[in-house]
Amino acid sequence: MPIVQCVPNFSEGRDIEKVESIVSCLKNQEGFKLVSYEIDPSYNRTVVTLLGDPEKIVHAVVEMVGKTTELIDLNHHEGEHPRMGATDVIPFIPIKDITMAECVEIAKHCAKLINEKYNIPIFLYEEAQEREYRRDLANIRKGQFEGMKEKIKLPEWAPDYGKPEIHPTAGATAVGARFPLIAFNINLDTNNIDIANNIAKAIRFSNGGFRYIKAGPAEIKEKGIVQVTMNITNYKKTPIYRVFETVKMEAKRYGVNVTGSEIIGLVPMEALVESLEYYLGLEEFNMNKVLETHLLE
């Protein structure tokens, strides 16, 4: 059976009752596994991870979008994470016995169903998008829900599915296919958002940093800190340890320390092994020396 990973992100992370109602569409289903759903009140966002049969996942995700559309009104939403939709983004990632090209077709099928059923405009992104300037999710989402009301009317930003107008409460959704990414956040022992922003600029590709890093600042008010929040879009070419050490180096310029980090969602074991190699100074170490690698064969 082909296996895909699907990581829907929806714009609710504070009302636990709403989150549970939305996620209930994905629990105890045949053909796929609900691996996790990570709730973040500061970002006001929930990240869901699904693994399994593509067709079964699409059916359940479409149902989930109906629930987010029913329960989330972006006119009354605020949080640290950029968003343009109640269901903000739905990526499909090839895991086993399935190609990226097949994931592109799955993404397009899912996008079409969502638009037809709920009248939500859909933007394709990453590998599912043929126009280069629209591949990057950050470019699509720029302006967020509030700015998308006018942006979507521009000919160059007409949605791939649906009319050039946002859903009045659910906004617009991005659906795509991509390589596995790592959502990685680094904590700083300061509440100065400008410092996090400056460090994010130093490491992200759009400002001359690492080729496979998209980064920005986030304020975590309940902890009294800020984060450098990022997506590592190709961990094989930009490893975790290299970014982590660069952020530590940049933080010293401002008299600030890195106090910890977090990974949101799943992470490939290979990415962790690479950082283990670096920090322990291991020689000639590889995935063949990881016990679980052989257990899974």
C-alpha positions as CSV (number, residue, x, y, z in Angstrom):
1,M,0.0,0.0,0.0
2,P,1.4,3.4,-0.9
3,I,1.9,5.6,2.2
4,V,1.8,9.4,2.3
5,Q,2.2,11.8,5.1
6,C,-0.3,14.7,5.3
7,V,0.2,17.6,7.7
8,P,-2.9,19.8,7.8
9,N,-2.5,23.0,9.8
10,F,-5.6,24.8,11.1
11,S,-6.0,28.1,12.8
12,E,-7.1,27.3,16.3
13,G,-4.9,26.6,19.2
14,R,-6.7,28.1,22.2
15,D,-10.2,26.7,22.3
16,I,-9.5,23.0,23.2
17,E,-13.1,22.0,22.7
18,K,-13.0,23.3,19.1
19,V,-9.7,21.6,18.4
20,E,-11.0,18.3,19.7
21,S,-14.2,18.6,17.6
22,I,-12.1,19.2,14.5
23,V,-9.6,16.4,15.1
24,S,-12.5,14.0,15.9
25,C,-12.9,13.7,12.1
26,L,-9.5,12.1,11.9
27,K,-9.6,9.7,14.8
28,N,-10.2,5.9,14.6
29,Q,-10.3,5.8,10.8
30,E,-9.4,2.9,8.6
31,G,-6.5,3.1,6.2
32,F,-4.5,5.8,8.0
33,K,-3.2,6.8,11.4
34,L,-3.6,10.0,13.3
35,V,0.0,10.2,14.5
36,S,-0.3,13.5,16.5
37,Y,-1.9,16.9,16.8
38,E,0.1,19.6,18.4
39,I,-1.7,22.6,19.8
40,D,0.0,25.9,20.2
41,P,-1.8,28.7,22.0
42,S,0.8,31.4,21.2
43,Y,0.6,30.6,17.5
44,N,-3.1,29.9,17.8
45,R,-2.7,27.0,15.5
46,T,-2.8,23.2,15.5
47,V,-0.5,21.0,13.4
48,V,-1.9,17.5,12.6
49,T,0.2,14.6,11.3
50,L,-1.4,11.7,9.3
51,L,0.2,8.7,7.8
52,G,-1.4,6.1,5.5
53,D,-3.5,5.5,2.4
54,P,-3.7,8.6,0.3
55,E,-7.4,8.1,-0.8
56,K,-8.6,7.5,2.8
57,I,-6.6,10.6,4.0
58,V,-8.1,12.9,1.4
59,H,-11.6,11.8,2.3
60,A,-11.0,12.5,6.0
61,V,-9.2,15.8,5.4
62,V,-12.0,17.1,3.3
63,E,-14.4,16.3,6.1
64,M,-12.0,18.1,8.5
65,V,-12.1,21.2,6.4
66,G,-15.8,21.3,6.7
67,K,-15.5,21.2,10.5
68,T,-12.9,24.0,10.5
69,T,-15.1,26.1,8.2
70,E,-18.0,25.6,10.6
71,L,-16.1,26.4,13.8
72,I,-13.3,29.0,12.9
73,D,-14.0,32.6,12.0
74,L,-10.8,34.3,11.0
75,N,-12.4,37.7,11.4
76,H,-11.9,37.1,15.2
77,H,-8.6,35.2,15.0
78,E,-5.1,36.4,16.1
79,G,-1.9,34.6,16.8
80,E,1.9,34.6,16.2
81,H,1.8,32.4,13.1
82,P,0.9,33.8,9.7
83,R,-2.4,32.4,8.3
84,M,-4.8,33.0,5.5
85,G,-7.3,30.2,6.1
86,A,-9.2,28.4,8.8
87,T,-7.6,25.3,7.3
88,D,-4.4,27.1,6.4
89,V,-2.3,24.5,4.6
90,I,-2.5,20.9,3.6
91,P,0.7,19.3,2.3
92,F,1.1,15.8,1.0
93,I,4.5,14.1,1.4
94,P,5.6,10.9,-0.3
95,I,6.8,8.3,2.2
96,K,6.6,4.8,0.8
97,D,5.8,3.3,-2.6
98,I,4.6,6.6,-4.0
99,T,6.2,9.3,-6.1
100,M,6.2,13.0,-5.8
101,A,4.3,13.2,-9.1
102,E,1.6,11.0,-7.6
103,C,1.4,13.3,-4.5
104,V,0.9,16.3,-6.8
105,E,-2.1,14.6,-8.3
106,I,-3.5,13.7,-4.9
107,A,-3.0,17.4,-3.8
108,K,-4.9,18.6,-6.9
109,H,-7.7,16.1,-6.3
110,C,-8.0,17.2,-2.6
111,A,-8.0,20.9,-3.7
112,K,-10.8,20.3,-6.2
113,L,-13.0,18.5,-3.7
114,I,-12.6,21.2,-1.0
115,N,-13.4,24.0,-3.4
116,E,-16.4,22.2,-4.8
117,K,-17.8,21.3,-1.4
118,Y,-17.2,24.4,0.6
119,N,-16.5,27.2,-1.9
120,I,-13.1,27.9,-0.4
121,P,-10.5,29.2,-2.9
122,I,-7.4,27.0,-3.1
123,F,-3.9,27.8,-4.0
124,L,-1.5,25.0,-5.1
125,Y,2.0,25.3,-3.8
126,E,5.5,23.7,-3.9
127,E,5.7,20.8,-6.3
128,A,2.0,21.0,-7.1
129,Q,2.4,24.5,-8.5
130,E,3.7,25.1,-12.0
131,R,4.2,28.9,-11.8
132,E,7.5,29.6,-10.0
133,Y,6.5,32.8,-8.2
134,R,3.6,30.9,-6.6
135,R,5.5,27.8,-5.4
136,D,6.6,29.4,-2.1
137,L,3.9,29.3,0.6
138,A,5.2,32.5,2.1
139,N,4.6,34.4,-1.1
140,I,1.1,33.0,-1.4
141,R,0.2,33.8,2.2
142,K,1.8,37.3,2.3
143,G,-0.8,39.7,3.5
144,Q,-2.6,36.9,5.4
145,F,-6.4,36.6,5.7
146,E,-6.9,40.4,5.9
147,G,-4.8,41.3,2.9
148,M,-6.0,38.3,0.8
149,K,-9.4,40.0,0.5
150,E,-7.9,42.3,-2.1
151,K,-4.9,40.3,-3.2
152,I,-7.0,37.5,-4.5
153,K,-8.7,39.8,-7.0
154,L,-5.4,40.5,-8.8
155,P,-5.0,38.4,-12.0
156,E,-1.6,37.1,-10.9
157,W,-3.1,35.9,-7.6
158,A,-6.3,34.3,-8.8
159,P,-6.7,30.9,-7.0
160,D,-6.0,27.7,-8.8
161,Y,-9.5,26.4,-7.8
162,G,-12.4,28.7,-7.2
163,K,-13.5,32.3,-7.7
164,P,-11.2,35.2,-7.0
165,E,-12.8,36.0,-3.6
166,I,-12.1,34.6,-0.2
167,H,-14.5,32.6,1.9
168,P,-16.0,35.3,4.3
169,T,-14.9,33.4,7.5
170,A,-12.6,30.6,6.3
171,G,-10.4,32.6,4.0
172,A,-8.3,30.6,1.5
173,T,-6.3,27.3,1.8
174,A,-3.0,26.2,0.3
175,V,-2.8,22.6,-0.8
176,G,0.5,21.1,-2.1
177,A,3.1,18.4,-2.4
178,R,6.6,18.7,-0.9
179,F,9.7,17.1,0.4
180,P,9.6,16.3,4.2
181,L,10.4,19.5,6.1
182,I,11.3,20.1,9.7
183,A,9.4,22.7,11.6
184,F,12.0,23.9,14.1
185,N,11.8,26.6,16.7
186,I,14.7,28.0,18.8
187,N,14.1,29.7,22.2
188,L,15.9,32.8,23.2
189,D,16.1,34.1,26.8
190,T,14.7,37.6,25.9
191,N,11.4,39.1,25.2
192,N,12.8,41.4,22.5
193,I,11.1,40.5,19.3
194,D,13.5,42.6,17.3
195,I,16.4,40.4,18.2
196,A,14.5,37.3,17.0
197,N,13.7,39.1,13.8
198,N,17.3,40.1,13.2
199,I,18.5,36.5,13.7
200,A,15.7,35.2,11.5
201,K,16.9,37.6,8.7
202,A,20.5,36.3,9.1
203,I,19.6,32.7,8.6
204,R,16.7,32.7,6.0
205,F,17.3,32.4,2.3
206,S,15.3,35.4,1.3
207,N,17.8,37.6,3.1
208,G,21.0,35.8,2.0
209,G,21.0,33.0,4.6
210,F,20.8,29.3,4.2
211,R,19.2,28.1,0.9
212,Y,16.7,25.8,2.6
213,I,15.6,28.0,5.5
214,K,12.4,30.0,5.9
215,A,12.4,31.8,9.2
216,G,10.7,34.5,11.2
217,P,10.3,35.8,14.8
218,A,7.6,34.8,17.3
219,E,6.7,36.0,20.7
220,I,5.8,33.4,23.4
221,K,4.1,35.7,25.9
222,E,3.2,33.1,28.5
223,K,6.9,32.2,28.8
224,G,8.2,35.7,28.5
225,I,10.5,34.7,25.6
226,V,10.8,35.0,21.8
227,Q,11.6,32.3,19.3
228,V,13.3,32.1,15.9
229,T,10.8,29.9,14.2
230,M,11.6,28.2,10.9
231,N,11.0,25.5,8.4
232,I,14.0,23.5,7.2
233,T,12.8,22.6,3.7
234,N,15.7,20.2,2.9
235,Y,17.4,18.8,5.9
236,K,19.9,16.8,3.7
237,K,21.4,20.1,2.4
238,T,20.8,22.3,5.5
239,P,21.2,20.1,8.6
240,I,19.6,21.0,12.0
241,Y,22.9,21.3,13.8
242,R,24.3,23.9,11.4
243,V,21.2,26.2,11.8
244,F,21.2,25.7,15.6
245,E,24.8,26.7,15.9
246,T,24.4,29.7,13.6
247,V,21.5,31.0,15.7
248,K,23.6,30.6,18.9
249,M,26.4,32.5,17.3
250,E,24.1,35.3,16.1
251,A,22.4,35.5,19.5
252,K,25.7,36.3,21.2
253,R,25.9,39.5,19.2
254,Y,22.9,40.7,21.3
255,G,24.0,39.3,24.6
256,V,21.3,36.7,24.4
257,N,21.4,32.9,25.0
258,V,19.6,30.0,23.3
259,T,17.8,28.1,26.1
260,G,16.2,25.3,24.1
261,S,14.4,24.3,20.9
262,E,11.4,22.3,19.7
263,I,10.4,20.3,16.7
264,I,6.8,20.5,15.6
265,G,5.4,17.4,14.0
266,L,7.4,14.4,12.7
267,V,11.1,14.5,11.9
268,P,13.1,12.0,9.8
269,M,15.5,9.9,11.9
270,E,18.2,10.6,9.5
271,A,18.0,14.3,10.3
272,L,18.5,13.6,14.0
273,V,21.4,11.1,13.4
274,E,23.2,13.8,11.4
275,S,23.1,16.2,14.4
276,L,24.1,13.3,16.7
277,E,27.2,12.7,14.6
278,Y,28.1,16.4,14.9
279,Y,27.6,16.9,18.6
280,L,29.3,13.6,19.7
281,G,32.0,13.8,17.1
282,L,31.2,10.3,15.9
283,E,33.4,8.9,13.1
284,E,32.0,6.7,10.3
285,F,28.6,6.7,11.8
286,N,25.5,6.1,9.6
287,M,21.9,4.9,9.7
288,N,23.0,1.3,9.5
289,K,24.2,1.6,13.1
290,V,20.8,2.7,14.4
291,L,19.0,-0.3,15.9
292,E,15.5,0.8,14.9
293,T,16.6,0.9,11.2
294,H,17.0,-2.9,11.3
295,L,13.8,-3.5,13.3
296,L,11.8,-1.7,10.7
297,E,13.2,-3.7,7.7
